[in-house]
Amino acid sequence: MRMMPRNELCARFGVSSGVVNNAYNELERKGLIVRAARSGVIVAPNVRPADSLLLGVVTSYNRGDIEGYFEPLLSAARERRMTPMIISIHNDQWRQTVGDLASHAPDVVAADVEARFFPLEELENMLLPAPVCYVNRFGWVPHRRERAVLVDYDRAWGEGLRTLWRRGHDRVLQVVYGRHPEPHMLRTLAEGRRFAGFAPDDDRLATIAIQDLRETPESIRRHVAEFAPTAILSQSDYFVELVENLCPETVDLERIGFFDTSHSRRPGHEFSSFRIDFEDIWRRVAGSFDGEPQVIKLPPTLVERWPADEGLS
């Protein structure tokens, strides 16, 4: 739970910011609060009402992302009388970090990690007996029978292709990350083509990888020039900017990206993007422990964006 902002505390109790800061220092020394960059002050996970559940959250996002990404989680947890304990794992020491979480005996766990980096079965075993709900982007493996709340990227990719096709584009450049896409990305590409009505070998589609763009830029530049795309569908909004820098002829093409980041709102370069409703995701995650395990897949929403000179406010 996040504490009231400092300026509101000052106004409410009629004290200076120095007094509030001294109080925070004392609470932090006693282990009662945690300070996080850009996220304010949060009640420490071990300080919770007796009748609340401890929700462990394992993520590979940085703690600095908590304001934009995890803020909806804090609200959803509060509604369910859960106290979240968020840990961020990135390196070879992740087992120790997960072990620290396990030592607090969380009642339930939400795991927002990527399967290509972290072995899911080992992660689950370390957190037993707490049930685990996978969240958003861990790399979906269809034969697993876990509890999960996922973004339906397959359907979204297909919707992006179909939208571009209906707008008259007959050569769509698909931009992905890896030279050899992960199984879940290969499935997304295949399901997207099927959803949009494209054959598996349709020559109206071409795919390039950002990894290749960085390692063999001349080859990618020639490939894009030969294909002469009329539109771009990108796995990440950020990738669109990398393609533009390498292939200037793509700057004015219509494009659709994912994640609705600031790169889709650069003045004069706005484009359509899929927006993910994280509030809905975390609300469903918090409620997923009430019954039997199930997999929920939520389609993101395609949000239209137009160049600033065409009246974008």
PyMOL commands that set and color helices and strands:
alter all, ss='L'
color gray80, all
select helices_A, chain A and resi 6-13+17-29+63-79+94-103+120-127+153-166+183-196+210-215+217-227+237-246+248-250+262-265+278-287+308-310
alter helices_A, ss='H'
color red, helices_A
select strands_A, chain A and resi 33-36+40-43+53-59+82-88+108-112+132-136+147-151+172-176+205-209+231-234+254-258+272-275+295-298+301-303
alter strands_A, ss='S'
color yellow, strands_A
deselect
rebuild
show_as cartoon
